[in-house]
């Protein structure tokens, strides 16, 4: 074997290691997010300057850039087409996720209202096209970024090495911990976020093997929670609230300042969805048995 062929084989074997691919993809996506954020802060003036509206371009284009980088990296590292980001299969799944995401938050709010723990009143209208776009693009950017990192990279590659169950646990746990610095976060709210929304989104991907289903669910969840109903979204308040929801009662019911993701009722709702999607994952033979493999399996 020639020295060139030996070198190429050595590189190929290096990329075959799950941990190497996982770290490489994570660093690539995080570097793109950090660099784009730095450039945006240097170029786009801060609010309330009229020029701040150009941040919409960053919120629109960064997720597209991340998806493109992920696709290119997968072709290079794994020598395959990244079917998990296919729009042909993903478009109807995206809209299904949107419907489910809005439905989950709406059921939660209506349930609280039904027991007298929430009162709904008219909030602020969204005036102008740019504020409306911003209310859509912010959850869009958050959803794409987090689903790429926690589902397509972390869960998908961990699943190849240790199986579906443990990979889902790892992905959900780190997803919850990534919100540890948010206002109102405490061990209880982070547990409900990780075990609830974290596992729901993980199995939304596991059942379909397409990122657009969890992205649609995630986008709609954040939009409905923060903008539509005016509730804290993982501790963060939305500046525009179409409906103002005033909640009262113990934190176990309302999530306190962290919001619904730290509440028991929403956790129970997500468990129903997770159980459904987990069962679908098994029926479609998508559940990978426990294993320990440094190289994993070459699958999406």
N, C-alpha and C positions, 0 to 999 in steps of 0.2 A: 504493500500500500504506500502511495506517495506521501510525502510530508504534508502536502496540501489536503489530501483526502483525510489523513489522520487528524489534522487540525479541525476540519469541518465536522468529522465524526465526534470529536471531543466537545465542540460547541453544541452539537445536536443533543448529545447526552446531557450536557449542562442544562439546556432549555427543557429537557424532559422532566427534570425535577420539579415537582409541584411547588415547593417553597420558592424556588428561583423564579418561576413564572408568576407566582402570586406577588412576590415583592416587586418584580419588574413592572407589572401592570399597575400596582398600587402607586409606586413612585412616579410612573409616567402620568397617571391621572391627577395625582395630588400636585405634581409640578405644574401641570397645565392650569389647574385651579388657582394655585398661588400666584403664578406669573400673570394670569389674566386679571386677577384681583388687584395686583400691584399696578399694572398698566392702567386699569380703569381708574384707580384712585389718583394717578398722576395726570390723566387726561381729562376725566370728567369732573367738573366742579361739584362741590358738595351742595346738598339741598340747603336753603330753598332757591338756589340759583336756577334760572330757567334752563341753563345748560345741563342741569342734572338729569333732564329727561333722556339724555343719550345713554344713560345706564341701561335703558331698555335693550339696546343692542347687545350689551354684555349678557343680560339675562336670556336673550333669545339665542345668541350664537354660541355661548360657552357650552351648553349641553350638546349642540350639534358637533362642536369640535371634539368634545369628550367621546361621543359615539364614534366619530371618524377615527380618532386615535386608538380607541379600543379595537375597532375592526382591523386597522392596519397592524396593530401589535399582535392580535390573535393569528392573523395570516402568517406573520413572521415567526412567532414563538411556537405555535401549535400546528402550523402547516395545514390549515383547513379554512373553510369559509365560516364566518361567524353567523351561523343561522339564528342564533339566539337574539340577534338584533334585527332580524328580517321584518320589514314593514309589511310585506305581503301577508304574512301570517299575523303580524302584530297589530295591524290597524283595527280589525274588529275586536281583538282582545283589549286594546287600549280603551275603546269606548265602553266595553263591558266593565272594565275596571272603574271607569269614571262613574258609571251608574251605581256600582256596588259601593264605591267610596262615599258618594253623596248619601246613599241609602243608609249606610251604617251610622253616620253622624246624625242624620235626620231622625232615625229611630231612637238614638240615644237622647237627643234633645226633646223629642215628643214624649218619651218615657218619663223624663224628669218633669216636664210640664204636667203630665198626667197625674203625678203624685204631689204636685204643688211645690216642687223643688226648683222650678225654673219658670220665669215669666218672660214672654217675648214681646218686644215692642219695635216700632219702626226705627231703623238706624239711619245712617247717613247715605244719601244717594252717591253713586259714582258719577262725577261730572267730567265729561270729556273722554276722548278715545284713549289718550295716554295713561291716565289713571286706571282705566279699565284694563288695558293691556298689561299694566304693571301687576294688577291683582291676579292675572292669569300666569304671567311669565315668572314671577317669583316662585310660586309653588312648582311650576314646570322645571325651573332650574334646580331647585332643591331635590325634587323627585328623581330626575335623571341622574344627578350626581350621586345621590345616596344609593340608588338601585344599581348603578354601575359598580360602586365600591363594595357594597355589602352583599349584593346578590350575585352579580355576574363575575366578580373577581373572588371575593372572600368565600361565599357559599359554594359556588360552582367548583372552584379548585379544591377547597377543603373537602367537598363531597367525593372528589376523585381519590383523595388520600385516605379518608376515614369513614366514608359512607354518609348517607343522607341524614340520619338522626343526629349524630354528633356534629356534623357540619351545620345543621339548622340551629343547634344549640349555640355553637360558636358565633355564627352570624348574628343571631338575635341578641346574644349577650353584648357583643361589641357595638351593635346598633344602639342598644340602650345606653351603654357607657359613653357613647359619643355625644350624648345629650346631658352629661353629668354637670356641665357648667351652666346649663340653662337656668333662668330664674325659677325658683320654686322646686328645683329638683331635689329629691331625697331618695333614700334607698327604696321606699315603698313605691313611689311614682316611677322610678327607673325600672323596677321589677315589672310593674304592670305594662310599661312601654315595651320592654324587651320581650316579655312572654306573650303580650297581646299583639300589638302592631308589628313587632319584629318578626314573630313567627308567622303571622298572617301573610306578610309580604314575601317571606321566604318561600312559603308553600304556594303562593300565587305564581312564583317563578318555577318551583319544582314541578307543579302540576302541568304547566304549559310549555316549559323550556323556552320561553320567549319573554324578554324583559319588558315588553310593552304592556303586558297585563298588570304587573306590580306598579309600573310607572303611572298608568292611568288611575289605578286605585289610590296611589300615593298623592298624585296631583289633586284629585277630587277631594280626598280626605282633608288635605291642608287647606284647600280653597273653602270647602264647606265649613270647616271648623273655625277658621280665622276670619274670612271675609263674609261668608253667607250668614253665619250665626253669631259672629263676634265673640267667640270664646278663645281663651288662651291656647296657643298652639305650641305644646311643649314648653310652656312658660312665656312664650313670646306673644305680645299683643299685636293685632293687626290694625293699621291706621284707618282702614275703611271697613265699616261694619254695616252690611245691608240690613241685617236684623240684629237688634241688640238683645242678647240673652242674659238676663240677670239670674244667677243661680244662688241658692242658699242651701245650707245643710252641712253635714260633716264632710271632711275632705275625702273620705272613702267613697262618698257618693258623687262628689263634684270634681274631685282631683285637686281641689284647692287652687293655689296660684299657678300650679303647673298645668292645669287644664284637664280636659276629659281623659287624655291618655294615662293620667295617674289615678283613674277612678275604677272601682270594681265593676259597675254596670257596663262600661265600654269594654273592659277586659273580657267579661262574659260574652258579649257580642262577638268579639274577635275570636274567641275560642270556638264558637259555632262555625265561623268561616274557616278557621284553621283546620278543624276536624273534617269539614267538607272537602277542602282542598287536599288535605293529607290522604283522605280516603281515595280521592281521584288520582293522586300520585301513585298510590299502590295499585289501583285498578289498571292504570296505564303502563304498569311495569317500569315506572320511573324511579322507584325507591331502590337506592343502592344499599346493599347489605354492609354491615360493619366490616372494616378492614383496616390495615395499616400499610400503605404503599407510598414510598418516596416519589415514585414516578406517576402514580395514579393511573386513571384510565383516560384515553383520548376521546372524550365526549363532551358535548355542550352541557 
